[in-house]
Each structure stands twice: as structure tokens, then as C-alpha cells.
């Protein structure tokens, strides 16, 4: 799955982000809020609504830095309401 709009470069490193994601963690699309808690740790919550169902992805991501680049590893849950 690949996000449509996502990216925080180390030079930017903003503590708060709001973005849209297509075919990502919620399956179809989602609107997400991400907060960098520590330099290597961020948390994210999102929302998706489709006709009679909604989804709520929640994730924690850990960044492993190699110079100015990083690799992100994350885990989370996806709640559905039908």
C-alpha cells in the first residue's frame, strides 16, 4: 500500500502533520493526523468514511536514522464501525 500524500524530510521535521492517504492503512482513503513525540517516535490517527462504514487507523512509527535518511517501522490497529 502506498500513501498518496506523505512526507516529512529530516530538514523539515515538523512536529504536526495532516495529510490524505489513498490505498493506505485504512484500505481506501483516510485523512490522518501525525505527531512527532520524540525524534525517533511518532504517533498517527486517521479517519475514513464510506457510505455506511467508517474506519479509524491508529499507528506508532519508529524511525531508524542513517545520516540524513531514515527507515520507518510502524505498527498499529484499524477499527471499523459498520
Beta strands, then each sheet from edge to edge (+ up, - down):
strand 1: 16-22
strand 2: 29-38
strand 3: 41-50
strand 4: 53-66
strand 5: 69-81
sheet 1: 1+ 2- 3+ 4- 5+
end
